[in-house]
Amino acid sequence: MSKRKDTDQQKFHAREEREREYRKQLPGEDEEPLPPPVEPIQADHKPQRNDPCPCGSGKKYKLCCGKKA
């Protein structure tokens, strides 16, 4: 039974150590706060099949970047 108690204590101490290491990675009170989240860039509209390709190749969208979609 004493081995069981030893393994339980080892598990407890190992978990405590992992939690301490994790807390070290978190920003503290003396550190600068994280920057605000960035808004995603949204396209005005998706080009139609026969529109010129927005990549600037001069081809139609369906023959250039539209093939991938």
Backbone as a ProteinNet text record, in pm:
[ID]
protein_1_A
[PRIMARY]
MSKRKDTDQQKFHAREEREREYRKQLPGEDEEPLPPPVEPIQADHKPQRNDPCPCGSGKKYKLCCGKKA
[TERTIARY]
78.9	0	84.2	201.8	286.7	330.4	346.3	383.5	271.6	150	36	35.5	61.3	65.3	178.8	292.3	405.7	372.5	309.1	275.9	171.8	76.5	-22.3	44	139.1	210	295.2	356.5	437	349.1	232.2	139.1	94.9	66.2	23.7	132	255.7	366.4	395.4	382.2	404	297.9	174.5	67.1	90	128.7	158.2	269.6	371.4	483	436.9	354.1	300.7	218.4	136.7	56.1	143.7	251.3	343.2	408.9	450.6	512.8	412.9	288.8	186.1	161.7	155.7	131.2	245	367	479.8	461.7	390.1	371.6	264.5	175.2	67.2	121.6	60.5	108.6	79.4	174.4	159.3	104.3	89.3	36.2	134.1	263.4	363.4	393.4	337.7	361.9	255.5	289.1	193.9	76.3	-43.4	-158.5	-147.2	-218.2	-218.1	-284	-240.6	-303	-446.6	-531	-669.4	-673.4	-776.2	-784.7	-800.5	-749.5	-753.1	-879.3	-945.9	-1066	-1025.4	-1093.8	-1059.1	-1092.5	-1011.9	-1033.9	-1140.4	-1242.9	-1349.7	-1354.6	-1366.7	-1374.2	-1509.3	-1510.7	-1636.3	-1732	-1680.4	-1762.9	-1671.8	-1723.5	-1648	-1664	-1555.2	-1567.5	-1650	-1723.8	-1802.8	-1709.7	-1761.2	-1678.9	-1610.6	-1678.6	-1623.4	-1559.1	-1548.5	-1481.1	-1329.8	-1255.4	-1109.3	-1061.7	-957.1	-906.6	-846.1	-876.2	-822.8	-672.8	-610.3	-465.9	-384.1	-447.4	-377.7	-316.4	-350.5	-291	-348.4	-466.3	-529.6	-621.4	-622.3	-710.2	-846.5	-941.6	-1071.4	-1057.7	-1142	-1136.4	-1153	-1242	-1268.9	-1149.2	-1058.9	-943.2	-816.4	-823.7	-705.6	-727.3	-763.1	-780.3	-912.8	-1005.9	-1134.7	-1126.6	-1019.3	-1002.5	-983.2	-918.3	-888.6	-1015	-1111.8	-1234.1	-1331.3
-118.9	0	126.9	119.9	238.2	279.4	183.1	216.4	295.4	258.8	328.9	475.5	499.9	637.6	714.9	648.7	715.5	755.5	667.1	699.3	809.5	810.3	917.7	1051.6	1051.9	1175.6	1222.2	1128.4	1164.4	1225.1	1166.1	1220.5	1361.2	1379.7	1510.3	1614.5	1581.5	1675.4	1702.5	1601.5	1620.5	1714.8	1699.1	1785.8	1929	1945.2	2078.6	2145.2	2069.5	2123.9	2166.3	2085.3	2121.1	2249.2	2262.6	2383.4	2506	2492.7	2602.9	2646.6	2549.4	2580.9	2651.6	2607.4	2670.1	2814.6	2837.4	2972.7	3067.3	3015.9	3100.8	3155.8	3083.6	3125.9	3234	3245.8	3343.4	3482.8	3586.7	3722.6	3763.2	3829.1	3873	4013.9	4064.4	4199	4305.4	4277.4	4376.5	4377.6	4284.2	4278.7	4358.5	4396	4469.3	4379.4	4436.3	4353.8	4311.5	4208.4	4160.7	4263.3	4273.1	4369.7	4327.6	4423.6	4388.2	4298.2	4215.8	4127.1	4207.1	4152.3	4218.3	4175.5	4272.3	4242.2	4172.9	4066.6	3999.2	4086.6	4071.7	4146.3	4072.7	4146.1	4085.1	4150.9	4068.9	4119.4	4185.6	4284.9	4352.2	4256.5	4185.3	4087.6	3985.1	3870.7	3768.2	3793.6	3787	3810.5	3701.3	3740.8	3645.5	3570.2	3466	3379.6	3455.2	3546.8	3613.6	3748.1	3785.8	3910.1	3891.1	4000.7	3988.2	3941.1	3864	3807	3917.9	3919.5	4024.7	4011.6	3900.5	3886.1	3969.3	4020	4106.8	4034.8	3908	3832.9	3873.6	3933.8	3971.4	3863.7	3748	3639.4	3655.4	3578.8	3574.6	3497.2	3530.6	3466.4	3315.6	3269.4	3125.3	3048.1	3115.9	3048.8	3065.3	3149.1	3176.5	3126.4	3212	3176.4	3103.4	3113.6	3046.1	2897.2	2846.5	2703.5	2632.8	2699	2640	2621.5	2708.7	2705.1	2599
0	0	0	55.8	59.6	-81.3	-171.6	-309.5	-376.7	-345.5	-404.2	-360.6	-232.7	-183.2	-248.7	-268	-331.5	-474.7	-549.9	-688.5	-694.4	-600.7	-597.5	-568.9	-477.5	-445.8	-563.2	-633.7	-750.5	-858.8	-880.2	-980.1	-941.1	-811.7	-762.6	-785.7	-750.7	-767.1	-914.8	-997.3	-1141	-1197.7	-1155	-1203.4	-1155.5	-1030.9	-978.1	-1058.8	-1092.9	-1170.6	-1310.4	-1373.2	-1505.8	-1497.8	-1393.2	-1378.1	-1354.5	-1277.2	-1254.6	-1385.7	-1466.4	-1595.6	-1688	-1684.4	-1768.4	-1724.5	-1594.1	-1542.8	-1578.8	-1592.5	-1631.5	-1771.9	-1857.1	-1995.9	-2009.1	-1911.7	-1918.7	-1892.3	-1953.6	-1928.6	-1784.2	-1721.7	-1583.7	-1577.2	-1456.2	-1437.5	-1485.3	-1477.9	-1515.4	-1665.2	-1739.8	-1883.8	-1958.8	-2082.3	-2165.2	-2200	-2209.2	-2248.6	-2394.6	-2430.3	-2568.2	-2659	-2784.7	-2875.9	-2906.7	-2947.4	-2979.9	-3102.4	-3115.6	-3231.9	-3360.9	-3468.5	-3599	-3672.7	-3733.1	-3811.3	-3941.3	-3981.6	-4107.3	-4228.1	-4330.7	-4454.7	-4535.4	-4575.7	-4652.9	-4790.9	-4891.8	-5028.7	-5051.9	-5140.9	-5172.7	-5242.3	-5340	-5411.3	-5478.1	-5505.3	-5576.2	-5725.4	-5800.9	-5945	-6012	-6112.1	-6190.1	-6285.2	-6348.2	-6433.1	-6546.7	-6609.9	-6728.8	-6698.1	-6571.6	-6533.9	-6546.7	-6563.4	-6563.3	-6425.5	-6423.4	-6298.4	-6211.4	-6082.3	-5995.2	-5968	-6007.1	-5982.4	-6079.6	-6187.1	-6280.8	-6398.6	-6420.6	-6530.9	-6666.8	-6666.6	-6792.2	-6847.1	-6786.5	-6830.1	-6765.1	-6815.5	-6750.9	-6619.7	-6524.1	-6392.6	-6403.8	-6492.8	-6502.7	-6557.3	-6629.1	-6686.8	-6599.3	-6497.9	-6416.5	-6273.6	-6184.9	-6044	-6018.5	-6109.2	-6092.3	-6111.7	-6174.7	-6192	-6059.9	-5965.3	-5835.3	-5752.8	-5773.1	-5691	-5735.2
[MASK]
+++++++++++++++++++++++++++++++++++++++++++++++++++++++++++++++++++++

